[in-house]
Amino acid sequence: EVQLVESGGGLVKPGGSLRLSCAASGFTFSSYSMNWVRQAPGKGLEWVSSISSSSSYIYYADSVKGRFTISRDNAKNSLYLQMNSLRAEDTAVYYCARQRSSMHFDYWGQGTLVTVSS
Amino acid sequence: SYVLTQPPSVSVAPGQTARITCGGNNIGSKSVHWYQQKPGQAPVLVVYDDSDRPSGIPERFSGSNSGNTATLTISRVEAGDEADYYCQVWDSSSPAVFGGGTKLTVL
């Protein structure tokens, strides 16, 4: 059974940093591109970042470019999101999601809440 | 950047057919994917590549895509279908674009 479990969310002050993790199991993690998608309270889905299976290709939404860094450790079956210079508008539930070849997301984690507030 | 436009809400009586649209410039040339999200839960893929269903998704869920509009159709709507629905495409100018979401209300 495919499982994606996010962790690392919490309350952080504006300008602070946080590192999210996503532990994957039930599939060959190293064969799939992975993504982070977020959802602000009461709002829609917003794609944040993607990383290819071997980390060769990395993309970011303009809203996080230069502040967030996506990475992965295939040996540990884990995906990460390092978030720096956090802003109030980064407050959201952050989901990790597995990407398929036609660029859709077939499995999602349960999400981890990040709150940026003083 | 590429923009996907969905109606904020759609209402339908149980047993009827719900149609949720997703508009975008020449969206018919792209693969469209649809997600269902119930309150407090993660999104679930219900249709991918315009009209394919993942295993476990009822045949009542179907999709189409042509011209400037893609449509998610839910036949014989049930109370359990009440949720937010999002369309998504992959675009070279802005990877993984989501529509704004449509709240489906079952009357």
Interface residues (C-beta under 8 A of the other chain):
Chain A: N35 V37 G44 L45 E46 W47 S50 Y59 A61 D62 Y95 R100 S102 M103 H104 F105 D106 W108 G109 Q110 G111
Chain B: S31 H33 Y35 Q37 A42 P43 V44 L45 Y48 D49 P54 D84 Y86 Q88 V89 W90 S94 P95 A96 V97 F98 G99 G100 G101
